[in-house]
Amino acid sequence: MAKTKQRKAGQGAARSAPKAGAKAKSTAGKAAGPGARARLRPGELDGLVLSFMCKREKELPMSPSAIAKGIGRSSGAVGNCLDRLAKGKQARLASKSPRRYDLKGVKAR
């Protein structure tokens, strides 16, 4: 009767305990599925973005989406990274609309 009340209350079905001798799976630092990229460590995206921009300095200024496509990461994550880099004077917002970033007049890389 307790299980029925839980289900009606939106709590979901009760879970059974793991079987004796079952090994726990660790997913720390691993990709979610086939073809997925490994999770980056804190600050690692900054290095990827700056490296990509330095290698393509003649193509600057670039949009967050163009950089994201080049390094294979999400445009939202790259956009947030570029905002952070611009605040730290490692990149420069060249155009507000559309957002484009370059490396002119920034601190030594």
N, C-alpha and C positions, 0 to 999 in steps of 0.2 A: 504494500500500500504506500510506503514511503517513496518508492521509485515513481509511482504514478503521480504523486503530488509534485515531485521534482520536475517531471516532464511537463505537467500542466503549467507549472510556474515558469517555464522557459529555461530551466537549469540544464536540460539535455539529459541524455542517457548516462547512467552510472558507468564508470570505466572499471574494467577488471584489472586486477593486479598483474604485473608481469610474471611470466612463468619462471619457476626456479631455474637458475643456471643460464638465463638469457643475458646476453651481453648488451650493454647500453651502447648506442651509436653516438659518436661524437661528430658534430658538424662544425666545430669551431675552425674558422679560417678556410673552410672548403666552399666551393661553388655550389649553388642550389641545385643544379641539374646539368644535363649534357649541354655543352656549348655555353654555359654561364661562366662569367669571369669571377675570379677570386676576389674577395673583399679586400679593399685597400686599407693600409694602416693609417692612423691619423696623420694628416699632412702630406701623404704620398701623392694625392691628386694635384697638389700645388706644384710639385716637381714635374709631374707629367705635363701639366698645362704649360709651365714656363719653358720646358724643354721643347715642346711642340712649337711654341711661338718663336723661340730662338732659332730653330731650324728653318722656319718659314718667315723670317724677318722681312723679306721682300714682298710678301703677300699681305702684310699687316696694313691697316687694322683688320681684325677678323671678328666675326660674331661668335657668341658662345656655342651656337649650334654647329658652326663650321669646325670649331676646335673639337667639340664633342664627337663629331663624326670621325675626325682624324685620329683620336685616341681611343675610340670605342667606348665612351662613357656617356651617361645621360646629359642632355643639354641643361637640365635644371641644376644638376650637381656642378657642372662646369661653370654655369652662370653664377652660382653662389660662390664658387672658388674664385672666380675673376673679381667679384665684388670685394671679397676679402683681400685679394692681392692688391687691388686698387687702393683700398684703405691703408694697407701696409706699404704703399709706394713701390711695389714690385711690378705693377702693371699700371697702365693709364687708360682711363675711359676716354676714348677718342671721340665718340659720338653717343649722345644719350638716346636718340631715336633714329634709326634702330641702334641698339647697343652694339658698339664695336670697341675692341680693346687693342692697344699696341704697347710697345715697350720704349717709346721715345721719352727721354728725360726722366727715366726711373733710376733707382739706385742700382749699383753694380750688381750684375747677375753672377 
